[in-house]
C-alpha cells in the first residue's frame, strides 16, 4: 500500500534509476529532453541529481548533465560516485560514457572521464555505446558492462575491466566477450549486471548469443552465464584453499572466523545486499573474532581474501 505518511515527489519526465549513497542521500538520473530537468517544479540544471532520504532535492550537487542519462551508479565512501551511461555535460564537446563525479558534482580530474566506448556492428543504438552496469571487483579494479564493442580501439564486447584511474586493463575480462544476435532486423547484444556467487565465481546477465573469454568460445551461452573466479589459472604451489566458516551463524554482536592464514595477508570484508563493503578487517591470527554489532540485521557476504585464495561465505545477522 502507498505510504501516505511520506511526502511524494514529482519530476519532469522520469526518474529512471537511483542509488543510495553512504551518507544516506540518493543520486538519481532523470530521463528528460535536453535542458528540461526539474524536481518538484524546480529546474535542476542537470539530468543527474542528488536528493535527501525524504526526497528533498540537494542543489549543492551540480553535475550539469544537459542531455542523456546515467544507467549505473557506483558510490564511494568519500562522496565521489562512478557514473556510467550515455550523456553530455555542459561545456564539453564529447558524449561521455563513464565518469567519476566529485561530491559537488564536478568531474574528478584524477579519473579518465573520456574513455572511448564505441559500437561497430550493433545497430539498435542510434546514439552510440551505452554503459549499463558497474561492479567493484576489488580495490584496484572495476567491471564495466553495457553495450559496446570497442574501448580505445580494443575489442571488448559488453564487458571489461578498468583500474580506479579509468584505464582499460588486460588482466580480467580481456576476451572478445559476448556474441551479437539479430532481432527484428537489428543487431544487438548487452550485459547488464554481474553478481558474485558464494563459491567465488561470478554470474553475468544480459542479452547475447555466445561468450568468448579469450580461451574458450562457447556459442551456446544465452542470457545468464557463470564465469570462473579471479584465482583460476594461478600457477605454482599455492597450498590448499582456505576454508573459513563464520560462527555463530546466524550471529548478532560478534562473529568468529577460523581457518585463516594471517601469514598470507588475509583480509576480511562484509558485503551488504547491494555488494557494498560495509566492514573491513585484517586477520592477525588463525582464528579471529570480529565485532559486527554495528551492522544492521540481514544477510551479508563474508569475503575472505588471502594471497592466493578467495573464500566466500554467507552470514545472517539478527538483532
N, C-alpha and C positions, 0 to 999 in steps of 0.2 A: 504494500500500500504506500501511497505517496506520503512522505514525511511532511506534514503541514506545519511543523514547528520550525522549519527552516525557511530562510529567505531564498527563493528560487531566482536564478539569474537568467538573463537573456543576452544573446549576442546576435550580430548581423551574420547571416549565413549559417555556419555550423561550427561547433567545437568538435573537430574530427578526432583528436587524440589528446590526452593529458596524462601527466605523470607526477606522482608525489615527490617532493624534494626532501632532503634530510632535515630541513628546518620546519617541516610541516606545511609549507606552502605547496602550490602546484604550478607546473608550467604546462601550457597548452598551445595548440595550433588551431587557428581559426581558418575555415575554408571560405574565402571571400574573393570577389573580383578585385582587381588591383586598387589599392588605396581606399578601401571601403570598410576596413575592420572597425568594429565598435563593440563595446561591452556595457550593458545597461545604458544604451544610447549615448555613451561617451566614446568619441573617436580615440582609438588606442594608438594610432600611428604605426601599427605593426600587426601582422597576422600571427606572430608568436608573442604570447603574453604570459605574465606571471600573476597569480591571484592567491589570496589567502584561503584558509580552510573554510571560511564562511562564504567564499565566493566573491569577496571584495577585490576589485582589480588593484594591482600594485603598480602604479605608474612609474616607480623608480627603476623598473626594468624596461629598457627600450632596445629591442633587437632590430627595429627599422626594417623588418621584412615586409615589403610592399606588394609582393606577388608570390604565389605558390604556397606550399605547405610543408611542414615538418611531419614525418610519419614515424619517427623513432627518437626518443629522448633517453639519455643515459646520464643521470646526475652524479656529481662528485661531492664528497663530504665538504669541500672548501667552498661550495657555492657555484662552481663552474658546471657547465652542462654540455655534453656532446649532443648534437642535433643532426639528424640525417633525414633527407627528403629530396625535394627539388624546389628551390626558392631563389628569390633575388632580394638583395639588400640595397637600400638607398645609397647612392654614391659609388657602387661597384658595378662595373660593366658586365661581369660574368654571372651566369647562372651557377649557383652553388649547390653542392650535394651533401657535404659533410663538414661541419664546423664545430668549434668549441666556443661557447659563449662564456664571457666573464659574468660575475654576479650582477653587474649593471646592464647586461645585455649586449655589450660591445664584443667584438671578436677578440679571442685570445691571441695575442701576437706571437706566442711561443708555439702555436699549433699551425700546421699546414692546412689552412682553411680552403685551399684551392686545388685539392687533389682532383685530378681529371678523370671522371667517370663517363664512359660513352657506350652507346649501343651501336651495333652494326647490322645484325640480322633481325633483331627484334623489331617488329613493325607496329605493335599495338600501343606504342608510347610516342605520340607525335611530338611531344616536348622534350624527349631525351630520357636519359637514365634516371632511375629513381631508387633511393635508399629506403628500405622498409624495416630494417631491424638492426639493433646494436647490442652486443653482448660483451661484457668484460671477461676475457679469457683468463688472464692472470694480471699481475701487477704491471707488466710491460706490454701486454697485447690486448687488442680488441678484435672482435669479429664483426665485420660489416656485411650485411645481407640486403638483397633487394633485387632490382632488375638492371643489370649492367653486364657488359661483355668485355670491355677493355678498361684498364686502370693505368693511366700514364703510358698507354700503348701496349701494356702487357695483358695477355689473355687471362681473364678471371671472370667466369660466368656466374654471377649472382652471389658469390661468397668469397671473402678474402680476409686476410689478417693485416692489421696495421699496428705500428707502435704508438705510444702515447704522444708522439710529436706529429703524428699524421702522415707517416711514411709507409708505403706499401712494403710488406715483408714477404720473404720466401720460405720461412720456416714452417708455417702451418697454412693449410688450405691453399696450397700453391698450385694445385692441379687445374685442369681446364674447367672443372665444375659441372654445372647442370647442362643437360641437353634441351634444346628447344623443341617445341611442338607447334602444330598449326591448328588453330581453332577458328571457325567461321572466316576463313581466308586470311587470318592474321597470325604472324609468327610471334610466339611468346614463351617465356619461362620466368620463374621467380622463386626466391626463397624469402620467407617472411619471418622465420624465427629459429632459434637454437636453444635447446633445453638440455642441461646436464642430467645424465642418468646416475643412479646410485652406485653403479659399478665403475664410474669414471669415464664411460663413453658419452656420446652426445647424440641427440636426435635433432635433425633438421626437418623443417616442413615448408611446403610451398606447392607450386605447380610446375612440374618439369617431367621430362621423359629421359631417364638415364642420368647417371652420375659418374664422372671421371675424376678420380683422386690423384691422377698423375702416374699411378702404377697400374691400377685396375679400372677398366671402363665397363661398368655394369649398365647395359642398355635397358634392363628391366626395372630399374628403380622408378618409383612413382610417388609423389606427394609427401611421403614420410620416409626418411632413411635414417639408419643408425650408423654412426661413424665411430671408429676406434678412438680411445683417449689419447692424450698427448704423449704418453710414455711408450706407445707401441713403436718398436723398431730400435729401441736403445740397445747398443751393443756393449759387450763386456760383462764382467762379473759384478752384478748389482745386488746379489743376495736375494733372499726371499722377500716377497712383498710384506709390508707392514699390515697387520690385521688388527684394526682398532675397533673397540666396541665401547660406546658410551653407556654408563650405567650410574644411577638407575635410569630406566627409560620406560615410561615417562619420568621426567625429572622435574625439579622445582627450583631450589636455590643453588645447588651445586651439582655438577656432573663430573664424574671421574672417568678418565681415559687411560687405558692400559695398553701395553704392547708398542709403545712409542720408541723411537730411536733418536734421542737427542744428539747423538754424535753425527747424525745426518742433517742437522739443522731443520728440525721438524717445526712446521708452522701449522696452527690450528685456526680455522675460520668457521664462524657460524653464519650461514646464509639464510635470509628470510625467504618468504614465498615468492618474492619478485627477483630473487637471485642476488640481492644486495648484501654485502658483508656487513653485519651489524656488530660483530665482536671478533677480535683477532688476538691471538696469543702465540707465544713461542714456548715450546716444551723444553724443560731443562732436566727432566728425569724420565725414566722409562714409564712411570705412572704418575699422572698429574691430576689435580683437582682444580676445576675451573668454576668460578662464580658466575652464575647465569641468572641470578635473581633480578637483575635489571632489565631482562628481556621479557617481552610480552608473551602471554600464553599462546601456543600454536605450534605448528610443525616447522622444523628447521632442518637444514642440511649441514652436517658437520664435515668439512673438507679438511683432511689431514694431508699435508704435502711434505715429503721428505726430498732428499737429493735425487732419488731415483724412482720414487713411487708416489702415487696419489691414492688415498683411501677415502671413500665417501660413505657416510652413514646418515640415516635419518634419525631425528630426535624429536620427541614430543615433549613440550614443556607445559606444565599446568600451573595454575595459581597456587 
